[in-house]
Amino acid sequence: METTSTSDAAKPLVEVADFRTDSRYRLVHFAGHGWEPLGPEELEPRIHQLFPDLDPHDPARVHWADRPWEWPAWHPGEA
């Protein structure tokens, strides 16, 4: 029989890793799905795909390691 502890219920469903300037992406961990590199235009659609009722701006459920909603500068054509 599985039980869910209150500490599990309080864990974020989405964790965004540290800001790094050597990539256009930020690594994002989705509970039950693992880590994915995502660009700014990909984050909210992916959250809604995996967790349709989750508010992407809920700090209790979406944890940013640092610099919330900031992404490394990147311009089309860069490697």
C-alpha positions as CSV (number, residue, x, y, z in Angstrom):
1,M,0.0,0.0,0.0
2,E,1.5,3.4,-1.1
3,T,1.1,6.4,1.0
4,T,2.0,10.0,0.2
5,S,3.7,11.9,3.0
6,T,3.0,15.6,3.5
7,S,6.6,16.3,2.5
8,D,6.0,14.6,-0.9
9,A,2.8,16.7,-1.4
10,A,4.9,19.9,-0.7
11,K,7.6,19.1,-3.2
12,P,7.6,21.1,-6.4
13,L,6.3,19.4,-9.5
14,V,8.7,21.4,-11.6
15,E,12.3,22.4,-10.8
16,V,14.3,24.8,-13.0
17,A,18.1,24.4,-12.7
18,D,20.7,27.1,-12.3
19,F,21.0,29.9,-14.9
20,R,24.0,29.2,-17.2
21,T,25.2,31.5,-19.9
22,D,26.8,28.7,-22.0
23,S,23.5,27.4,-23.3
24,R,20.2,28.9,-24.6
25,Y,18.3,26.4,-22.5
26,R,17.7,25.8,-18.8
27,L,17.4,22.3,-17.5
28,V,13.9,21.6,-16.1
29,H,12.9,18.6,-14.0
30,F,9.4,17.4,-14.1
31,A,8.2,15.1,-11.3
32,G,7.9,11.6,-12.7
33,H,9.4,12.5,-16.0
34,G,13.1,13.5,-15.5
35,W,15.2,16.5,-16.8
36,E,14.7,18.3,-20.1
37,P,16.5,21.2,-21.7
38,L,13.9,23.8,-22.5
39,G,13.9,27.3,-24.0
40,P,11.7,30.1,-22.8
41,E,9.0,29.5,-25.3
42,E,8.9,25.8,-24.4
43,L,8.5,25.9,-20.6
44,E,4.8,26.8,-20.2
45,P,3.5,24.5,-22.9
46,R,5.4,21.6,-21.5
47,I,4.2,22.3,-18.0
48,H,0.6,22.4,-19.3
49,Q,1.2,19.2,-21.3
50,L,2.4,17.2,-18.2
51,F,0.3,19.0,-15.5
52,P,-2.7,20.6,-17.1
53,D,-4.0,22.3,-13.9
54,L,-0.6,23.6,-12.7
55,D,-0.1,27.4,-12.6
56,P,3.4,27.9,-14.0
57,H,3.8,31.0,-11.7
58,D,3.0,29.1,-8.5
59,P,6.3,29.2,-6.5
60,A,5.2,26.4,-4.3
61,R,4.9,24.0,-7.2
62,V,7.4,25.5,-9.7
63,H,10.8,26.0,-8.1
64,W,13.5,28.1,-9.7
65,A,17.1,27.5,-8.5
66,D,17.9,31.2,-9.3
67,R,16.8,34.1,-11.5
68,P,13.1,33.1,-12.0
69,W,11.8,33.5,-15.6
70,E,15.3,34.6,-16.9
71,W,16.9,32.8,-19.8
72,P,20.4,33.0,-21.3
73,A,20.7,35.4,-24.1
74,W,20.5,33.7,-27.5
75,H,20.0,34.9,-31.0
76,P,18.9,32.7,-34.0
77,G,21.9,31.5,-35.9
78,E,24.1,31.1,-32.9
79,A,25.4,27.6,-32.1
